[in-house]
Amino acid sequence: MNKTIRPFGMKDKIGYLFGDFGNDVMLIFVGQFLMVFYTQVWGMKPAIVGTMFLVSRLVDAFTDITMGRIVDTTPQGKDGKFKRWIRIMAAPVAIASFLLYQSFLRDYSMTVKIIYMYITYLLYGSICFTGINIPYGAMASAITDKPDERQSLVTFRAMGAYIGEFLIGFFGPLVIYQRIIANDGVTQIVIRNNGNIFPVAAGGISLIAIICYYICYTCTTERIKVPVLSKEGLSFTRSVKMIFSNRAMIGILGGTLCLVFGNLLTGGLNAYLYAYYFKMPEALSTYNAIKLGIALTMATGVTFVVKKLGRREAISVMIGFTAVVFVVLNILKIQNPWLYVTTAVIGFSGVTFFGYTVWGAIIDVIDDTEVKTGKREDGTLYAIYSFSRKLGQALGSSIVGYALAFIGFQAGVKEQSQEVLNGIYNLATLGPAALFTLVVIMFMLVYPLSKKKVNENAEILRLRREGKKD
């Protein structure tokens, strides 16, 4: 039967690429523009939105792990253990994403808007996105068990994410914002078509996501049969205790939490930085276009660098470089948007490198846990990791709201004071610098999986599958 299964190849990589492309066109639009929609179209206070982001992450603590347990205890199907969930959840997550951006509610009472905001955001993030993203991420270990092939697979996954990020980051500001000249000659940046552009853009993004999920489903093949865990033998308390007694898991959770927090903080503040501080939202499009060029160029060498240095060391060097660049940006107080774009995008290459390597790192942690415990809990472990990313996303998104409120940002106002503008600049530079420094600390001092250890674990598991080692 195994002879009929085609070998791992480019078709799998392309399919896996489109899976994260579908995820990220929706996720990045949420990260960069959902706060803008709530504050500038609905007129909601940033702190209210920030609180909602945090509350939803508390819900995710239960839904993520529940989904991981469902994946681990569900038997193999005709389309594999993980792929079935892409087929089941593709349409629901796309519809839920579209429902977030309904501009017609702008004139409703604040109570109605808050209730609708909570219901739709929880539906999208805590239920539907969880239902597709956790099995999608865990599926990598079932496509191939070879470390180098896994790295090439997750490299293509990251490429899909960066292409999706570019699509939203480049075209988003051009579609959402409009430059107008007031009667007094002052340039103002406003939301296009009084905010009615949002549901149109969201609908298009949802259709793109569905197409991407279809390509992912049809092009990928699960080759490794992951054993089904019995529901009776799977203890939530035991799993959590095992995870948090594992230095590798603690290291990657802490590092990823800070990285995603910093990444989303940067993305959320950039929408305000370029529109209000620099008064040039199109510069954000250029920034994201250059980021994509760097990301695609970097993809050609990531596997080679990881093979030579190991993930832990390479991540630490690259993220450390990013932290230094953001400190320099804060010191220089740059006024020219194009100089800022050039400096920031070069510095951000460290975060890009992290995106290419971290998905391989979480598989390394899953392997390490299986070596130590004898049980492979892809879904549960990936769910815990996914929750750490969501927590970072929530912190990054919510802190934008709280920080904007702290510096005196006025929702629905076209012109902000110079004090507010300076506050936006400081937040957009010092905040990421501090968080990226913490990433380096977590990977250098806590995360223990060196290149040698990763290869040793892979060999132990290979021998176990062949019945040559207990």
Secondary structure, DSSP 8 states (H G I E B T S, - for coil): -GGGS--S-HHHHHHHHHHHHHHHHHHHHIIIIIHHIIIIIS---HHHHHHHHHHHHHHHHHHHHHHHHHHHHS--BTTBSSHHHHHHHHHHHHHHHHHT--GGGGGS-HHHHHHHHHHHHIIIIIIIHHHHHHHHHHTHHHH---HHHHHHHHHHHHHHHHHHHHHHHHHHHHHHEEEEE-TTS-EEEEEGGGGTHHHHHHHHHHHHHHHHHHHHHHH----S------TTT--HHHHHHHHTT-HHHHHHHHHHHHHHHHHHHHHHHHHHIIIIISS-THHHHHHHHHHHHHHHHHHHHHHHHHHHH-HHHHHHHHHHHHHHHHHHHHHHT---HHHHHHHHHHHTHHHHHHHHHHHHHHHHHHHHHHHHHS---HHHHHHHHHHHHHHHHHHHHHHHHHHHHHTT--TT-S---HHHHHHHHHHHHHHHHHHHHHHHHHHHHT----HHHHHHHHHHHHHHHTTS--
